Amino acid sequence: MDSALLLLGLVLLAAIVFDFINGFHDTANAIATVIATRVLAPWQAILMAAGLNFLGALSGTAVAKTIGQGLIDASAITQSAVLAALLGAIVWNLLTWYYGIPSSSSHALVGGIVGGAVAHAGSQAPLWGTIVQKTILPFIVSPIIGFAIAVVLMIVVSNTFGRAGRSTMRSVFGRAQLASSAFMAFSHGSNDAQKTMGVVTIALISANMLPKDSPIPTWVIAMAATAMAFGTAAGGWRIIKTMGTRLTHLQPLHGFVAETSAATVIEVASRFGLPLSTTHTIASTIMGVGATRGTSYVRWNVAGNMVTAWILTIPATALTAFLAYQALRLTGLG
């Protein structure tokens, strides 16, 4: 088999694996709160999230174009570098999943792309200005915005329904949370699945199978959407437990506010082609909801561990991708 075709096949396989892992790693983003509040049984929540992740992934390609054409110089990248990027992201996702740490698959992929590009073409290959503008700043700002929206929305909703009884609140917001968790699952698909589409497009361009600046092929969109949906259906129970029960204690009202706030931020970003971390965003809104009840309602040590993982993700995956590229070179695939 021609080495170029072999590499392209390995890239496609790694992309499917990454998207599958992204699905079960980030399942908690969409359904942890609806499971924690017992509005839906776990299997019901997972099936709902899988279907809506799939639909969300089909809803646009703006984020895919940012990842595929906006982070690195396409002429300075090879399929080996793309494969190394995916391997770096996969290793980090599996490591954080094993320890139940809800880290960012988006951070992992961006770090992997940077590490693979630097390993192949040096530090000039990444488009650093675009990376800062379209990835680093949104990664930093989106949790802050999510936290603020959740605090404000929680105060408004609490004051509006302040005189309602406990059973009424649970009934009303139990139904409302069905809609908010569905919105969250859709927005997760609309942002996260597109990142894999972008990486596959980079590989196809480097293999001269697509012209530069070409639209995302339909089969790539369908492949990414399907892989993420199946990954979501597999569930990610370790991270669901962290997000749904360890950060703060949630009732349907809190789940509704957290999901609605996070999904709104993510969906707006998707339409502007900004690859957010859905993990960071929903975690920040959960913390915002908890903070309105008093600082003691948030387990800040758990939040601190999550923030540490977020900070480490990009450099860790960049280094892993860099080393993976060197390993591929030793095997003759670099």
Helices and strands as residue ranges (DSSP letters): H 3-25, H 27-36, H 42-57, H 62-69, G 74-76, H 79-98, H 105-121, H 128-131, I 132-136, H 137-160, H 166-206, H 218-234, H 237-241, I 242-246, H 252-271, H 278-291, G 295-297, H 300-330
